[in-house]
């Protein structure tokens, strides 16, 4: 009986520690990314693939602008849209990755709350291409 306890105790302890470390890492990344200058408009969120897994390295771009960002390894992104929304009434944000359908979202300034931060989570869908065979 003692042998089983000695084998199981480290496994339980390791899995408890592993969960705590992962939780701490995720909690610490979000506040750091949401720091902003006064009066700036920030859009942030997470990007998932079509089965719900976090999706990294997706390009996030404001249409008709040079402003863009990339999703990090935790599936999170952050983009400052202050300049574009001060010039235009609305903007379109594009999320694109090779092999997936480009997702577009229209944003208006009135969507922002008191703190000038807007959360927007995106689900990417795989792009399907149908090819006809001439011989078959």
C-alpha positions in Angstrom: 0.0 0.0 0.0 2.8 2.4 0.8 4.4 1.8 -2.6 1.2 2.9 -4.4 1.0 6.0 -2.3 4.6 7.0 -3.0 4.0 6.6 -6.8 0.7 8.5 -6.9 1.6 11.4 -4.6 4.2 12.9 -6.9 1.9 12.5 -9.9 -1.0 14.4 -8.1 1.4 17.0 -6.8 2.9 17.5 -10.3 -0.5 17.9 -12.0 -1.6 20.4 -9.3 1.5 22.4 -9.8 1.3 22.2 -13.6 -2.3 23.7 -13.5 -1.2 26.5 -11.2 1.7 27.5 -13.5 -0.4 27.5 -16.6 -3.1 29.6 -14.8 -0.6 32.1 -13.6 0.9 32.5 -17.1 -2.4 33.2 -18.7 -3.5 35.7 -16.0 -0.3 37.6 -16.2 -0.3 38.1 -20.0 -3.7 39.8 -20.3 -3.2 42.9 -18.0 0.2 43.5 -19.6 -1.3 43.7 -23.1 -4.2 45.9 -22.1 -2.1 48.8 -20.9 -2.9 51.8 -23.0 -2.2 55.5 -23.3 -4.8 58.1 -22.3 -7.7 58.5 -24.9 -6.6 55.6 -27.1 -9.1 53.1 -28.5 -7.9 49.4 -28.1 -9.5 46.3 -29.6 -8.3 43.0 -28.1 -9.4 39.4 -27.9 -8.7 35.8 -28.7 -8.7 33.9 -32.0 -9.8 30.3 -32.2 -9.9 27.8 -35.1 -13.0 26.0 -36.2 -12.7 23.4 -33.5 -12.2 25.9 -30.7 -8.4 25.6 -30.3 -6.4 28.8 -29.7 -5.0 30.0 -33.0 -1.6 31.8 -33.2 0.1 33.9 -35.8 -3.1 35.1 -37.5 -2.6 38.6 -39.1 -5.0 41.3 -37.8 -5.2 44.3 -40.1 -7.3 47.4 -40.4 -8.6 47.6 -44.0 -7.2 50.4 -46.2 -4.5 51.1 -43.5 -0.9 50.1 -42.7 -1.9 49.3 -39.1 -1.6 45.6 -38.4 -0.8 43.2 -35.6 -0.2 39.4 -35.1 -1.9 37.0 -32.8 0.6 35.8 -30.1 1.2 32.2 -29.0 -1.7 32.3 -26.5 -4.2 33.1 -29.3 -4.5 36.8 -28.1 -4.2 40.0 -30.1 -4.3 43.7 -29.4 -4.6 46.6 -31.9 -4.8 50.3 -31.4 -7.5 51.9 -33.7 -7.5 55.4 -32.3 -6.1 57.2 -35.4 -8.3 55.3 -37.9 -11.6 55.9 -35.9 -10.8 59.6 -35.4 -10.5 59.9 -39.2 -13.5 57.7 -40.2 -16.9 56.9 -38.7 -16.2 53.2 -39.1 -13.4 50.8 -39.9 -13.1 47.2 -41.0 -10.8 44.8 -39.2 -9.5 41.7 -41.1 -8.2 38.5 -39.6 -6.4 36.3 -42.1 -4.3 33.2 -42.3 -3.3 31.0 -45.2 -5.8 28.3 -45.8 -8.6 30.0 -43.7 -11.4 32.2 -44.7 -10.6 35.9 -44.0 -12.9 37.2 -41.2 -14.0 40.8 -41.4 -15.6 42.9 -38.7 -17.0 46.4 -39.0 -16.3 48.6 -36.0 -17.8 52.0 -35.1 -16.6 54.3 -32.4 -19.8 54.0 -30.4 -19.1 50.3 -29.7 -16.4 51.3 -27.2 -17.3 51.5 -23.5 -16.2 54.0 -20.9 -12.6 52.6 -20.7 -12.0 52.8 -24.5 -11.4 49.0 -24.7 -13.4 46.7 -26.9 -13.2 42.9 -26.6 -13.7 41.0 -29.8 -13.2 37.2 -30.1 -12.9 35.6 -33.5 -13.5 32.1 -34.8 -11.5 31.3 -38.0 -13.1 28.8 -40.5 -11.1 26.7 -42.9 -11.4 27.7 -46.6 -12.8 25.0 -48.9 -11.8 25.0 -52.5 -13.7 22.8 -55.0 -11.7 21.8 -58.0 -13.4 20.1 -61.0 -11.5 17.4 -62.8 -11.8 17.6 -66.6 -11.5 13.8 -67.0 -13.7 12.7 -64.4 
